[in-house]
Amino acid sequence: MGEEMVGWATRVAAAELGNVLPRRWAHSCEVAARAAEVGLILGKDADLLTSSAILHDVGYAPRLATTGFHPLDGARFLRDEHGADERLICLVANHSFALLEAEERGLREELAREFPLLDNPLLVDALVYCDMTTTPDGGRTIARERVAEIVGRYGADSVVGRFIRRAAPEIFSSVERIEAALAAQPR
């Protein structure tokens, strides 16, 4: 793992999202840029975070969207077409509390069985932080505004709206833990 993995992940994500979903691609690029900054607190897992960040939304690519649940579709693509690193796949599958959305969609057992959540809370939190502090267009934001934007875009009673409202306390806690870890870093 390392810079080679980040380069590979960037090429894969660009091929799947770059031309067909440019807004999603812009978001993914900024999530990866945030990951490169946050990587300082992760040590040897910094490149794994950046790779998962650039790939976290690859399941939105139209050719990959088989279930309509992008974390599961993206993880299956990375496993089945690329034989990607298992930790990378599990991060993509479970990013930003995807298990709660999977539950809303009746896919919780399937997601948990195929792609168990990593036992690395700092790494999991770091990906949540990067995703939830980046706008859909690739700008920077705060987690509360990002959650509100998602609810507004999808509707409070939609599957995504229900999920994100349920996940919000966990999202905010993850973001707070990463902000505290970053603040504790020597300048």
C-alpha positions as CSV (number, residue, x, y, z in Angstrom):
1,M,0.0,0.0,0.0
2,G,1.2,3.6,-0.4
3,E,1.4,6.2,-3.1
4,E,1.0,3.5,-5.7
5,M,-2.4,2.6,-4.3
6,V,-3.4,6.3,-4.2
7,G,-2.5,6.6,-7.9
8,W,-4.4,3.5,-8.8
9,A,-7.4,4.6,-6.8
10,T,-7.4,8.0,-8.5
11,R,-7.2,6.4,-12.0
12,V,-10.1,4.0,-11.2
13,A,-12.3,6.8,-9.7
14,A,-11.6,9.2,-12.6
15,A,-12.4,6.5,-15.2
16,E,-15.8,5.8,-13.5
17,L,-16.8,9.2,-12.4
18,G,-14.8,11.9,-14.2
19,N,-16.8,12.2,-17.4
20,V,-20.2,10.8,-16.4
21,L,-20.6,12.5,-13.0
22,P,-18.4,15.5,-12.9
23,R,-20.0,17.0,-9.8
24,R,-19.6,13.7,-7.9
25,W,-16.0,13.6,-9.2
26,A,-15.3,17.1,-7.9
27,H,-16.7,16.0,-4.5
28,S,-14.5,12.9,-4.5
29,C,-11.4,14.9,-5.4
30,E,-11.9,17.3,-2.5
31,V,-12.7,14.4,-0.1
32,A,-9.3,13.0,-1.1
33,A,-7.6,16.3,-0.6
34,R,-9.0,16.5,2.9
35,A,-7.8,12.9,3.5
36,A,-4.3,13.9,2.5
37,E,-4.4,16.6,5.2
38,V,-5.9,14.4,7.8
39,G,-3.5,11.6,7.0
40,L,-1.0,13.2,9.4
41,I,-2.8,11.7,12.3
42,L,-3.0,8.2,10.8
43,G,0.6,7.3,10.1
44,K,0.9,4.2,8.0
45,D,-2.8,4.3,7.1
46,A,-2.7,7.8,5.5
47,D,-2.6,6.4,2.0
48,L,-5.4,4.0,2.7
49,L,-7.5,6.9,3.8
50,T,-6.7,8.9,0.7
51,S,-7.4,5.9,-1.6
52,S,-10.8,5.2,0.1
53,A,-11.6,8.9,0.0
54,I,-11.2,9.2,-3.8
55,L,-13.2,5.9,-4.3
56,H,-15.9,6.3,-1.6
57,D,-18.6,7.4,-4.1
58,V,-17.5,5.2,-7.1
59,G,-20.7,3.2,-6.7
60,Y,-22.7,6.1,-8.1
61,A,-21.2,5.5,-11.5
62,P,-24.2,4.5,-13.7
63,R,-22.6,1.3,-15.0
64,L,-21.9,0.1,-11.4
65,A,-25.3,1.1,-9.8
66,T,-26.9,-2.4,-9.6
67,T,-28.6,-2.1,-6.2
68,G,-28.9,1.7,-6.2
69,F,-27.0,1.8,-2.9
70,H,-23.7,3.3,-3.8
71,P,-21.5,2.0,-0.9
72,L,-22.5,-1.6,-1.7
73,D,-22.2,-1.2,-5.4
74,G,-18.8,0.5,-5.2
75,A,-17.4,-2.1,-2.8
76,R,-18.6,-5.0,-5.0
77,F,-17.0,-3.3,-8.0
78,L,-13.7,-2.9,-6.2
79,R,-13.7,-6.4,-5.0
80,D,-15.0,-8.2,-8.2
81,E,-13.4,-6.1,-10.9
82,H,-10.2,-5.0,-9.2
83,G,-9.5,-7.4,-6.4
84,A,-8.7,-4.4,-4.3
85,D,-7.3,-4.3,-0.8
86,E,-9.9,-5.7,1.7
87,R,-9.5,-2.8,4.1
88,L,-10.0,-0.3,1.3
89,I,-13.2,-2.1,0.1
90,C,-14.6,-2.2,3.6
91,L,-14.0,1.5,4.1
92,V,-15.8,2.3,0.8
93,A,-18.7,-0.1,1.8
94,N,-19.1,1.5,5.2
95,H,-18.3,5.1,4.7
96,S,-20.2,7.7,6.6
97,F,-22.3,5.2,8.6
98,A,-23.6,3.4,5.5
99,L,-24.8,0.6,7.7
100,L,-27.6,2.8,8.9
101,E,-28.7,3.6,5.3
102,A,-28.4,-0.1,4.4
103,E,-30.9,-0.8,7.2
104,E,-33.3,1.8,5.7
105,R,-32.9,0.0,2.3
106,G,-33.3,-3.6,3.7
107,L,-29.6,-4.3,2.9
108,R,-28.0,-4.2,6.4
109,E,-27.4,-7.9,6.7
110,E,-26.0,-8.1,3.2
111,L,-23.6,-5.2,3.7
112,A,-22.5,-6.4,7.1
113,R,-21.9,-10.0,5.9
114,E,-20.0,-9.0,2.7
115,F,-18.1,-6.0,4.1
116,P,-17.6,-5.9,7.9
117,L,-16.8,-2.6,9.5
118,L,-13.1,-2.1,10.1
119,D,-11.9,-2.3,13.7
120,N,-10.0,1.0,13.4
121,P,-12.2,3.8,14.8
122,L,-9.7,6.6,13.9
123,L,-9.6,5.5,10.3
124,V,-13.4,5.2,10.0
125,D,-13.9,8.6,11.7
126,A,-11.3,10.2,9.4
127,L,-13.2,9.1,6.3
128,V,-16.5,10.4,7.8
129,Y,-14.8,13.7,8.6
130,C,-13.5,14.1,5.0
131,D,-16.8,13.2,3.4
132,M,-19.0,15.2,5.8
133,T,-16.9,18.4,5.6
134,T,-17.0,18.5,1.8
135,T,-19.9,19.8,-0.3
136,P,-21.3,18.0,-3.3
137,D,-19.4,20.4,-5.5
138,G,-16.1,19.9,-3.8
139,G,-16.2,22.9,-1.5
140,R,-15.4,22.9,2.2
141,T,-18.2,23.0,4.8
142,I,-19.0,22.0,8.3
143,A,-20.7,18.8,9.1
144,R,-24.0,20.4,10.3
145,E,-24.4,22.3,7.1
146,R,-23.5,19.2,5.1
147,V,-26.2,17.1,6.9
148,A,-28.7,19.9,6.4
149,E,-27.8,20.1,2.7
150,I,-28.3,16.3,2.3
151,V,-31.7,16.4,4.0
152,G,-32.7,19.4,1.8
153,R,-31.5,17.7,-1.4
154,Y,-33.2,14.3,-0.8
155,G,-36.1,15.3,1.4
156,A,-36.6,14.5,5.1
157,D,-38.9,11.6,4.5
158,S,-36.7,9.9,1.7
159,V,-34.6,6.9,2.5
160,V,-31.5,9.1,2.4
161,G,-33.2,11.8,4.5
162,R,-34.2,9.3,7.2
163,F,-30.8,7.7,7.2
164,I,-28.8,11.0,7.5
165,R,-31.0,12.3,10.3
166,R,-30.4,9.0,12.2
167,A,-26.7,9.1,11.5
168,A,-26.2,12.8,12.3
169,P,-25.3,12.4,16.0
170,E,-22.6,9.8,15.0
171,I,-21.4,11.9,12.1
172,F,-21.0,14.9,14.4
173,S,-19.2,12.8,17.0
174,S,-16.8,11.4,14.4
175,V,-16.0,14.9,13.1
176,E,-15.4,16.2,16.6
177,R,-13.0,13.4,17.3
178,I,-11.0,14.1,14.2
179,E,-11.0,17.8,14.8
180,A,-9.7,17.1,18.3
181,A,-7.0,14.8,17.0
182,L,-5.9,17.4,14.4
183,A,-5.8,20.2,17.0
184,A,-3.6,18.0,19.2
185,Q,-1.0,17.7,16.5
186,P,2.2,19.7,16.9
187,R,2.4,22.7,14.6
